[in-house]
Amino acid sequence: MSVYTVVERDELEAFLGNYSLGELIDYQGISAGIENTNYFVTTSEKPLVLTLFENHTADELGYFLDLMAFLAEHGIPSAHPIADNSGHYLRELNGKPAALVMRLRGTNVEQPSEAQCRALGEALGRMHLAGQSFTGQRDNDRGPHWWNTTRQALADRLPAEDRDLLDEELAFQRDHRFDTLPRGVIHADLFRDNALFEGDTLTGLIDFYYACNDVLLYDVAVTVNDWCSNDAGELYPEKVLAMLRAYRQARPFTTDEAEAWPVMLRAGALRFWLSRLQDQHFPREGELTHIKDPDVFRTILIARKQQGELLHELWQRA
């Protein structure tokens, strides 16, 4: 959630004229995140979030917006898109596809509690279960093919130690494929800045613009890596257990998922190390931008490689 495309007040007022949302009161850019342009928008009717999509085409965006509406309508706390006066979720603003969604209550958490991890795990399990009946299909565009092409793009920009670590992990992932794991709709980016809480109550899951159809366990692993790690990349066991136990109450794990668990944690760390390296070495211009530290996920990847026994132990306890 950054600002790459500046929107002036008169441009926003003209855009809002296509909706029945009252008068524009205030708006401000959101600097957190990295992919799209986002603004908080307040009208006389309700608080909203405006997103201008910087990388997706209008044809691609139907999946995300339909999914958000589907989940909200199936009891998952997510931001429902707002239809314009013609019944469409998507319009154009300043040459970019643009959409309005409900602004949910709550704030992000920096240091999640066990109770918050439990609430998130339960919601993620319910989301995966509900998503089984969503008919939209979208491949993961940050999967293994993207890992390899991004590694090649970074080839001459990284120190030898990082190149070796990436190549070793890419080879490991190629040798440890789990093609029969349960699949379905995944968020694929459920970090702490993409969930909202009031106290220990989860009020919303947001930013579904990496969502796709892929391995459900990979989504759990991505979430655990961010929510349950300390600064050294090590896991907080009780937070992991809280999340996994709550998740499996909604969707029980399979035997194959137990074997794949450490591999998925490493895959999640690899994916976000690569994407942050890409953002660091190939930055995009913007008025308000936020580039996250790649070394966070380098550290997590190294830790997961060293924690195989602990990872299996936690899984068994969950």
C-alpha positions as CSV (number, residue, x, y, z in Angstrom):
1,M,0.0,0.0,0.0
2,S,2.0,2.9,-1.3
3,V,1.3,6.0,-3.4
4,Y,2.8,5.8,-6.9
5,T,-0.1,7.6,-8.7
6,V,-1.1,10.9,-7.2
7,V,-4.8,11.7,-7.1
8,E,-5.9,15.3,-6.8
9,R,-9.0,16.3,-4.9
10,D,-11.0,17.3,-8.0
11,E,-10.1,14.0,-9.7
12,L,-11.3,12.0,-6.7
13,E,-14.5,14.0,-6.4
14,A,-15.3,13.3,-10.1
15,F,-14.5,9.6,-9.5
16,L,-16.8,9.5,-6.5
17,G,-19.6,11.0,-8.6
18,N,-20.1,7.5,-10.1
19,Y,-21.1,6.1,-6.7
20,S,-23.9,6.9,-4.2
21,L,-21.5,7.6,-1.3
22,G,-22.2,11.3,-0.5
23,E,-19.7,14.1,-0.4
24,L,-15.9,13.8,-0.1
25,I,-14.8,14.8,3.4
26,D,-11.1,13.9,3.4
27,Y,-8.5,11.6,1.9
28,Q,-4.9,10.7,2.5
29,G,-2.3,8.5,1.0
30,I,-1.2,5.3,2.7
31,S,2.6,4.6,2.7
32,A,2.6,1.1,4.1
33,G,3.1,-1.8,1.7
34,I,4.7,-1.9,-1.8
35,E,2.5,-2.9,-4.7
36,N,-0.4,-0.5,-5.3
37,T,-1.5,3.1,-4.7
38,N,-3.8,3.3,-1.7
39,Y,-5.8,6.1,-0.1
40,F,-8.0,6.3,2.9
41,V,-11.1,8.1,1.8
42,T,-13.9,9.5,4.0
43,T,-17.2,10.6,2.6
44,S,-20.3,11.8,4.3
45,E,-21.7,8.3,4.0
46,K,-18.8,6.0,5.1
47,P,-15.0,5.4,5.4
48,L,-13.4,3.7,2.5
49,V,-10.1,2.6,1.0
50,L,-9.4,3.5,-2.6
51,T,-6.9,1.3,-4.5
52,L,-5.3,2.2,-7.9
53,F,-3.7,-1.0,-9.3
54,E,-0.2,-0.4,-10.6
55,N,0.6,-3.8,-12.0
56,H,-2.6,-5.7,-12.7
57,T,-4.8,-5.3,-15.7
58,A,-8.5,-4.8,-15.5
59,D,-9.1,-8.3,-16.8
60,E,-7.0,-9.8,-13.9
61,L,-8.8,-7.8,-11.2
62,G,-12.1,-9.5,-11.4
63,Y,-10.7,-12.5,-9.5
64,F,-9.6,-10.4,-6.5
65,L,-12.7,-8.3,-6.2
66,D,-15.1,-11.2,-6.7
67,L,-13.1,-13.1,-4.1
68,M,-13.3,-10.3,-1.5
69,A,-17.0,-10.0,-2.0
70,F,-17.5,-13.8,-1.8
71,L,-15.5,-14.1,1.4
72,A,-17.3,-11.2,3.1
73,E,-20.6,-12.7,2.1
74,H,-19.5,-16.1,3.6
75,G,-18.7,-14.8,7.0
76,I,-15.0,-14.2,6.6
77,P,-13.9,-10.7,7.9
78,S,-12.8,-9.0,4.7
79,A,-13.4,-5.7,3.0
80,H,-16.4,-5.9,0.6
81,P,-15.8,-4.0,-2.6
82,I,-18.2,-1.1,-3.4
83,A,-20.2,-1.3,-6.6
84,D,-20.7,1.9,-8.6
85,N,-24.1,3.1,-9.8
86,S,-23.9,0.7,-12.7
87,G,-23.2,-2.3,-10.4
88,H,-19.4,-2.6,-11.2
89,Y,-16.7,-3.0,-8.7
90,L,-13.9,-1.7,-11.0
91,R,-13.5,1.7,-12.7
92,E,-10.5,3.7,-14.0
93,L,-8.8,6.7,-12.3
94,N,-5.8,8.6,-13.7
95,G,-5.3,5.8,-16.3
96,K,-5.2,3.0,-13.7
97,P,-7.8,0.4,-12.8
98,A,-9.3,1.5,-9.5
99,A,-11.7,0.2,-6.8
100,L,-13.3,1.3,-3.6
101,V,-13.7,-1.1,-0.6
102,M,-15.2,-0.8,2.8
103,R,-12.7,0.5,5.4
104,L,-12.7,-2.0,8.3
105,R,-12.4,-1.2,12.0
106,G,-9.2,-2.0,13.8
107,T,-5.5,-1.6,13.5
108,N,-2.4,-3.7,12.7
109,V,-0.4,-5.3,15.5
110,E,3.3,-5.2,15.7
111,Q,3.9,-7.9,18.3
112,P,1.0,-10.4,18.1
113,S,-0.2,-12.1,21.2
114,E,-1.0,-15.8,21.4
115,A,-4.7,-14.9,21.4
116,Q,-4.3,-12.9,18.2
117,C,-2.4,-15.7,16.6
118,R,-5.2,-18.0,17.6
119,A,-7.8,-15.7,16.1
120,L,-5.9,-15.4,12.9
121,G,-5.4,-19.2,12.6
122,E,-9.1,-19.8,13.0
123,A,-10.0,-17.2,10.4
124,L,-7.4,-18.6,7.9
125,G,-8.8,-22.1,8.3
126,R,-12.3,-20.8,7.7
127,M,-11.2,-18.8,4.7
128,H,-9.6,-21.9,3.2
129,L,-12.7,-23.9,3.8
130,A,-15.0,-21.3,2.4
131,G,-12.7,-20.8,-0.6
132,Q,-13.3,-24.4,-1.7
133,S,-16.6,-23.3,-3.2
134,F,-15.3,-20.2,-4.9
135,T,-15.3,-20.8,-8.7
136,G,-12.6,-18.2,-9.7
137,Q,-9.2,-19.5,-10.8
138,R,-5.9,-17.7,-10.7
139,D,-2.3,-19.2,-10.8
140,N,0.2,-18.0,-8.2
141,D,2.4,-15.5,-10.2
142,R,5.0,-15.6,-7.4
143,G,5.5,-19.4,-7.5
144,P,8.6,-21.5,-8.5
145,H,8.9,-20.1,-12.1
146,W,9.0,-16.5,-10.7
147,W,11.5,-17.6,-8.1
148,N,13.9,-18.7,-10.8
149,T,13.5,-15.8,-13.1
150,T,13.9,-13.3,-10.3
151,R,17.0,-15.1,-9.1
152,Q,18.4,-14.7,-12.6
153,A,17.5,-11.0,-12.7
154,L,19.4,-10.4,-9.4
155,A,22.4,-12.4,-10.5
156,D,24.9,-9.6,-10.8
157,R,23.6,-7.6,-7.9
158,L,24.1,-10.0,-5.0
159,P,27.1,-11.0,-3.0
160,A,28.4,-14.5,-3.7
161,E,27.1,-15.7,-0.3
162,D,23.6,-14.7,-1.1
163,R,23.7,-16.2,-4.6
164,D,24.9,-19.5,-3.1
165,L,22.2,-19.5,-0.5
166,L,19.5,-18.8,-3.1
167,D,20.7,-21.4,-5.5
168,E,20.9,-24.0,-2.7
169,E,17.4,-23.3,-1.6
170,L,16.0,-23.3,-5.2
171,A,17.6,-26.7,-5.7
172,F,16.1,-28.0,-2.5
173,Q,12.6,-26.8,-3.4
174,R,12.9,-28.5,-6.9
175,D,13.8,-31.7,-5.1
176,H,10.9,-31.5,-2.6
177,R,7.7,-31.0,-4.6
178,F,4.4,-32.0,-3.0
179,D,1.9,-32.0,-5.9
180,T,-0.9,-33.8,-4.0
181,L,-1.3,-31.4,-1.1
182,P,-4.8,-29.8,-0.6
183,R,-5.2,-26.7,-2.8
184,G,-7.7,-23.9,-3.0
185,V,-7.9,-20.1,-2.6
186,I,-5.0,-18.6,-0.6
187,H,-4.3,-15.1,0.6
188,A,-0.5,-15.6,-0.1
189,D,0.5,-12.4,1.7
190,L,-1.2,-12.6,5.2
191,F,1.4,-10.5,7.1
192,R,0.8,-8.5,10.2
193,D,0.0,-5.4,8.1
194,N,-2.8,-7.3,6.3
195,A,-4.9,-8.1,9.4
196,L,-6.8,-5.7,11.6
197,F,-7.6,-6.2,15.3
198,E,-9.5,-4.5,18.1
199,G,-7.8,-5.9,21.2
200,D,-7.6,-9.7,20.6
201,T,-10.6,-9.6,18.2
202,L,-9.9,-10.0,14.5
203,T,-11.9,-7.4,12.6
204,G,-10.6,-7.9,9.1
205,L,-8.3,-9.5,6.6
206,I,-7.2,-7.1,3.9
207,D,-5.0,-6.7,0.7
208,F,-6.0,-9.8,-1.2
209,Y,-4.2,-8.7,-4.4
210,Y,-1.7,-11.6,-4.3
211,A,-4.6,-14.1,-3.7
212,C,-4.6,-17.1,-6.0
213,N,-5.3,-20.9,-6.1
214,D,-2.4,-22.8,-4.7
215,V,-1.3,-25.1,-1.8
216,L,-3.2,-24.3,1.4
217,L,-0.4,-25.3,3.6
218,Y,1.9,-22.8,1.9
219,D,-0.5,-20.0,3.0
220,V,-0.3,-21.2,6.6
221,A,3.5,-21.3,6.3
222,V,3.7,-17.7,5.0
223,T,1.5,-16.5,7.8
224,V,3.4,-18.4,10.5
225,N,6.8,-17.1,9.3
226,D,5.6,-13.5,9.8
227,W,3.4,-13.7,12.8
228,C,5.4,-16.2,14.9
229,S,9.0,-15.2,14.4
230,N,11.4,-13.1,16.5
231,D,14.1,-10.8,15.2
232,A,16.5,-13.8,14.9
233,G,14.1,-15.6,12.7
234,E,13.4,-18.2,15.4
235,L,9.8,-19.3,16.1
236,Y,7.8,-18.5,19.2
237,P,6.5,-22.1,19.9
238,E,3.4,-21.1,21.8
239,K,2.3,-18.7,19.0
240,V,2.9,-21.4,16.4
241,L,0.8,-23.8,18.4
242,A,-2.0,-21.3,19.0
243,M,-2.2,-20.6,15.3
244,L,-2.0,-24.2,14.1
245,R,-4.4,-25.6,16.7
246,A,-7.0,-23.0,15.9
247,Y,-6.6,-23.5,12.1
248,R,-7.1,-27.2,12.3
249,Q,-10.3,-26.8,14.1
250,A,-11.7,-25.3,10.9
251,R,-9.8,-27.4,8.4
252,P,-8.0,-30.6,9.7
253,F,-4.5,-31.2,8.2
254,T,-3.7,-34.3,6.1
255,T,-0.8,-36.8,6.7
256,D,1.0,-35.4,3.6
257,E,0.9,-31.9,5.0
258,A,2.9,-33.1,8.0
259,E,5.8,-34.2,5.8
260,A,5.6,-31.0,3.7
261,W,5.5,-28.5,6.6
262,P,9.2,-27.7,6.9
263,V,9.5,-27.4,3.2
264,M,6.6,-25.0,2.9
265,L,8.0,-22.8,5.7
266,R,11.3,-22.6,3.7
267,A,9.4,-21.9,0.5
268,G,7.5,-19.0,2.1
269,A,10.8,-17.5,3.4
270,L,12.4,-17.9,-0.1
271,R,9.5,-16.2,-1.9
272,F,9.5,-13.1,0.3
273,W,13.3,-12.8,0.5
274,L,13.3,-12.7,-3.3
275,S,10.5,-10.2,-3.6
276,R,12.1,-7.9,-1.2
277,L,15.5,-8.2,-2.9
278,Q,13.7,-7.3,-6.2
279,D,12.1,-4.3,-4.6
280,Q,15.4,-3.2,-3.2
281,H,17.4,-3.6,-6.4
282,F,14.7,-2.5,-8.8
283,P,12.7,0.1,-7.0
284,R,9.7,1.8,-8.5
285,E,9.2,5.6,-8.2
286,G,6.4,6.8,-6.0
287,E,5.4,9.8,-3.9
288,L,5.1,7.6,-0.8
289,T,6.9,4.3,-0.9
290,H,7.9,1.7,1.6
291,I,10.6,-0.9,0.8
292,K,10.9,-3.7,3.4
293,D,14.2,-5.2,4.6
294,P,15.1,-8.3,2.6
295,D,17.4,-9.6,5.4
296,V,14.4,-10.3,7.5
297,F,13.5,-13.3,5.3
298,R,17.1,-14.2,4.6
299,T,17.4,-14.7,8.4
300,I,14.1,-16.6,8.6
301,L,15.2,-18.9,5.7
302,I,18.5,-19.8,7.4
303,A,16.6,-20.4,10.7
304,R,14.1,-22.7,9.1
305,K,16.9,-24.7,7.5
306,Q,18.3,-25.3,11.0
307,Q,15.1,-26.0,12.8
308,G,13.9,-29.2,11.1
309,E,13.5,-31.2,14.3
310,L,11.7,-28.3,16.1
311,L,9.3,-27.8,13.2
312,H,8.3,-31.5,13.2
313,E,7.9,-31.4,17.0
314,L,5.7,-28.3,16.9
315,W,3.5,-29.9,14.2
316,Q,3.1,-33.1,16.3
317,R,2.1,-31.0,19.4
318,A,-0.4,-29.0,17.4
